[in-house]
Amino acid sequence: MTTSEDAEEEATLLCFDQQRQFANRDGWLQGRYYGEEGQSVRTMLSFNAVFEIHPCEVGVDRRAERRAYKERLLKITRLMELADLLPRPFNTLSNGEMRRVLFARAVLTNPKRLILDDPMAGLDPRQRERFRRIIRALAQDGMDIRVRCRHADELKAPKEPKVLKGAKGLKAVKGPNLKAAKGAKVPKIVELNGITVKYGRRKLFDNFSWTIRQGERWVLKGPNGSGKTTLMALITGDSPLAYANDVKVFGQPREPGHELRTIRRRIAMVSPEMQTYLDKGPEELLEEALAREPELLILDEPCLNLDAKDAHRLCRRVAAWLKARPTVTAICIAHREDHVPSGFDQVVDLGFRMGGGGESC
């Protein structure tokens, strides 16, 4: 059994393999869309869970430790904006939200040495800056922190670009009532009409619409937890909420009588969740996706866990593959501008969504 005294003498490691292990405890690839089951974030960050103390343990007085831990938990919850995540099951969180929770859990052990392996992976720009500030504050308080980053700029504070560099002339879509750039005769590949998605009191989308036509290449941006992966799950059919909304893919509505597998054969995807649950790297997943010759290619953080050199090679591979197939439609989710392959020339930014009203792209 690991106690808090033991933990203070050991180095604590935060890495992607940890995220994989936690997600696989009571999760599965599409599990986040099929219920609110599994261990909550609040339970994961409890004193007993962090220090692996059995609830029936007797004979050890830990009242002072628990009081100190409670104060530390409140501080970390505020610093990392975790209050809204506490009641949610861990396996329903986005990739970036999972990383924040695991970072908090590592800090809560109060280690003398904290080893962070690529801690910025999957985080949106705002959360990356927040991580930088927290890491600096912990170091100033005397914690020995060792950080390994795959991108040299991640421990700096660069100005976030207003426009992604994936393609020349790329412009951000920042609001409602926007029209598709292509003509009406171009086939519609994806139609999301007036989408509403709620999980309990948490509302991700309210009357959101988006039309994607054949051959278009879209970048989907937004903060961690803004619903990017959820939108992709509506398209692929991984989320049952597709049947409660007006969703059409390749002209076929999501309703009884339309076989899902025939649509899925025309779609290929690479995502952090596939890395987590299938235990495969992004390059392997990409090659499997491209080998299927899909009509719709979805790239959800395709460069996650790759260093700058490998990410550049993967982006060049995608760009060349798409350039040779002008009718293939593609969507790319990325938090870094250099993780967007060239050729993507339209953007939806969920960070600019307007509360309460209809939204369309």
Salt bridges, closest charged atoms under 4 A:
GLU9 OE2 - LYS112 NZ 3.58
ASP17 OD1 - ARG20 NH1 2.55
GLU57 OE2 - ARG62 NE 3.21
ASP61 OD2 - ARG63 NH2 2.99
GLU65 OE2 - ARG62 NH1 3.27
GLU81 OE2 - ARG126 NH2 2.61
GLU81 OE2 - ARG130 NH2 2.72
GLU97 OE1 - ARG88 NH2 3.44
ASP117 OD1 - ARG148 NH1 2.85
ASP118 OD2 - ARG150 NH1 2.69
GLU129 OE1 - ARG132 NH1 2.86
GLU129 OE2 - ARG133 NH1 3.92
ASP144 OD2 - ARG113 NE 2.96
ASP144 OD1 - ARG146 NE 2.89
ASP153 OD1 - ARG336 NH1 3.04
GLU154 OE2 - ARG336 NH1 3.59
GLU160 OE2 - ARG128 NH2 3.39
GLU191 OE1 - LYS188 NZ 3.98
ASP206 OD2 - LYS203 NZ 3.86
ASP238 OD1 - ARG264 NH2 2.75
GLU255 OE2 - HIS258 NE2 3.41
GLU259 OE2 - ARG261 NE 3.14
GLU273 OE2 - ARG32 NH2 2.65
ASP279 OD1 - ARG20 NE 3.40
GLU283 OE2 - ARG313 NH2 3.01
GLU287 OE2 - ARG317 NE 2.98
GLU288 OE2 - LYS280 NZ 2.84
GLU293 OE1 - ARG325 NE 2.96
GLU295 OE2 - ARG266 NE 2.81
GLU301 OE2 - HIS335 NE2 3.51
ASP310 OD1 - ARG313 NH2 2.66
GLU337 OE2 - LYS165 NZ 3.40
ASP338 OD1 - ARG336 NE 2.98
